[in-house]
């Protein structure tokens, strides 16, 4: 699966064999469903960008802040044991638990970077 990027939003690119077209939706938007489809990559990208622009215009017209996917804030449930171990590591390193989690996730993603591309 590929991705489109525009104005801080990321959209999927998938192929519907039955319909014979490309389709996708904006990623990370829980409350808003922004879908698009097209016969070519160029048409799909145009519809994706148009959908994002319409969504942002709608938010501006309603004087609402647009939802931003992947804003950097994440609620993680670790369980008591893992939470305790993360706290001990943070104390030992002299950093916050958030910094320990960020460091750990970064190391894991770097390790599997090739697979995720």
Secondary structure, DSSP 8 states (H G I E B T S, - for coil): -EEEEETTEEEEEEEETTTTEEEEEBTT-SS---EEEESSHHHHHHHHHHHHHHHHHHHHHTT-----SS-S-------HHHHHHHHHHHHHHTS-HHHHHHHHHHHHHHHTHHHH-
